[in-house]
Structures are given as C-alpha cells and as structure tokens.
Amino acid sequence: MIVLLGAILGVVTGATIAWRRKGRLADILQYAFVYFLIFSLAGLFVTLLIHRAAAV
C-alpha cells in the first residue's frame, strides 16, 4: 500500500515539477517516471522496515 501511494505521489510530483518548468510532454513524462521510481523505492524500503520492526 505504501509503495502504491509513493508511486502515485511520485508521478504527480514529477509531472508538476516539469510542468512548472515549462517542459514539453516528453520532459513531463520523463520527470514523472523518474520520480515514480524514486518514490516507489522509498515506499518499498519503508514497507520493509515496518515489516521487519513488527516481526521483532
């Protein structure tokens, strides 16, 4: 669940940043994808940490 929230937040954040910088469609898509990857990985690590802490 956290990974999906991170992915959605990453796409929205990346697209917004590129749009505010007056980027073309390709720029907006690239920013959205890169932020999607970063936020998804961060969400994955947070999920793993939560599950590890609950198992102890």
C-alpha positions as CSV (number, residue, x, y, z in Angstrom):
1,M,0.0,0.0,0.0
2,I,2.8,2.4,0.9
3,V,4.6,1.6,-2.4
4,L,1.4,2.4,-4.4
5,L,1.0,5.7,-2.5
6,G,4.6,6.5,-3.2
7,A,4.2,5.7,-6.9
8,I,1.2,8.0,-7.3
9,L,2.8,10.8,-5.3
10,G,6.0,10.4,-7.3
11,V,4.1,10.7,-10.7
12,V,2.2,13.7,-9.5
13,T,5.2,15.4,-8.1
14,G,7.4,14.8,-11.1
15,A,4.8,15.9,-13.6
16,T,4.1,19.0,-11.6
17,I,7.8,20.0,-11.3
18,A,8.3,19.5,-15.1
19,W,5.1,21.4,-15.9
20,R,6.1,24.4,-13.7
21,R,9.5,24.5,-15.5
22,K,7.6,24.8,-18.8
23,G,8.7,21.3,-20.0
24,R,7.4,19.7,-23.1
25,L,5.4,16.4,-23.0
26,A,8.5,14.3,-23.1
27,D,10.0,16.2,-20.2
28,I,6.9,15.8,-18.2
29,L,6.8,12.1,-18.8
30,Q,10.4,11.7,-18.0
31,Y,10.2,13.6,-14.7
32,A,7.1,11.7,-13.8
33,F,8.8,8.3,-14.5
34,V,12.0,9.2,-12.6
35,Y,10.0,10.5,-9.5
36,F,7.8,7.4,-9.8
37,L,10.9,5.1,-9.5
38,I,12.4,7.1,-6.6
39,F,9.2,7.4,-4.5
40,S,8.3,3.7,-5.2
41,L,11.7,2.5,-4.0
42,A,11.4,4.8,-0.9
43,G,8.0,3.3,-0.2
44,L,9.4,-0.2,-0.7
45,F,12.1,0.4,1.9
46,V,9.6,2.0,4.3
47,T,7.4,-1.1,3.9
48,L,10.3,-3.4,4.6
49,L,11.4,-1.5,7.7
50,I,7.8,-1.6,9.0
51,H,7.5,-5.3,8.5
52,R,10.9,-6.0,10.0
53,A,10.1,-3.9,13.0
54,A,6.8,-5.8,13.5
55,A,8.5,-9.2,13.3
56,V,10.8,-8.4,16.2
